[in-house]
Amino acid sequence: MKKVFMDHASTTKVDDEVLDAMLPYFSKYFGNPSSIHLFGREAHDAVDLSRRKVADLLNAKEDEIIFTAGGTEADNIAIKGVAYKHKEKRGSKGPHIITSEIEHPAVLQTCKHLEEEGFEVTYVPVDEYGIVKLDELETALSENTFLITIMFANNEIGTIEPMEEIGKIAKENNILFHTDAVQAIGKTPIDVKKLHIDLLALSSHKMYGPKGVGALYVRKGVQLKPIVHGGGHEKGLRSSTLNVPGIIGLGKACELAKERMQKDMKYLRSLRDKLIKNVLQIEESYLNGHPEKRLVNNAHFRFVGVEGEAMLLAMDAKGIATSTGSACSSKKLQASHVLAAIGFDPEYAHGSIRLSIGRETTEEDVMYVCESLSEVVEKLRQMSPLWNR
């Protein structure tokens, strides 16, 4: 049976060059980077080199990069760290955060937790494509607003948000701007200075690096209160012995992403457009998210009269890995909060599927997926009470 992985938004295969870079740090250079002896210095120097590689990808400075266990931890350190530091300085007088309705759970659940602690949070709506409504974001601003947190690109529908405009709004109002860039990293150029980004979270395994490691960009001068306490690693912001092999892998993945960015974007966009064009030949099929302002590897569809979980299982039986939404929460049966936010009723939201391609995806893979999806949709509609044609 042919096997095709079309779920790169959930994770990616570790690149061979990344794996080769990591291997020596499991055995040959195994020192703890916090130790001052030779073994520790070898690990420390390698970590610093990786830090530079991550910074280079973002047009940041080396000392603005904090290593974490992944994107979720980076989001938590950023949002809670800013919130608690603000409360420490200003007291508890109505501290206010602005976010969007379609954020990843790592942001939404963190904001909901802060609401329980007395922080006020405004969840700004989005339009039918998933673009944050900037007029409503500006209306939500108050003298107590200290943080805007808006994702760079949506993990389900692939829509890229107007980051430069949001960054300008934040800067003009002296408000910190955090973004979850987990899906965008390596797939679109990111310049934290140009976009006025103060804090940015990224994850290694979304960009051909290993799982269990990520990073947080913290603009120099931004103060955070630590939420993980211990030995004071990473400037005291993330105590814990560093995952050296993982960090080496992340650094190499960032280096490769910078080298291959334009080539990768051109290749992925061509395959994505071919995928979209062919899938939309299926009767009553629609593209979710913005038709142009979207990630080069993301195609998210809905099909009238078909249930997403059934599509996923039927495609899996054909050797094709897909998703009905975020892999972090896709085992839940409730309709996607993202699709609800862009205006879909539950029955339409449940009829959606996400296809995300990667570097190793071929044109042959795309055509096999299109043919298989057409067969699956037709078969499921024959059994569907919602398909009365």
Buried (B, 14 or more C-beta within 10 A) or exposed (E): EEEBBBBBBBBBBBBEBBBEBBEBBEEEBEBBBBEEEEBBEBBBEBBBBBBBBBBBBBBBBBEBBBBBBBBBBBBBBBBBBBBBBBBEEEEEEEBBBBBBBBBBBBBBBBBEBBEEEEBBBBBBBBEEBBBBBBEBBBEBBEEBBBBBBBBBBBBBBBBBBBBEBBBBBBBEBEBBBBBBBBBBBBBBBBBBEEBBBBBBBBBBBBBBBBBBBBBBBBBEEBEBBBBBEEEEBBEBBBBBEBBBBBBBBBBBBBBBBBEBBEEBBEBBBEBBEBBBEBBBEBBBBBBBBBEEBBBBBBBBBBBBBBBBEBBBEBBEEBEBBBBBBBBBBBEEEEBBBBBBBBEBEEEBBBBBBBBBBBBEBEEEBBEBBBEBBBEBBEEBBEEBEEBEE
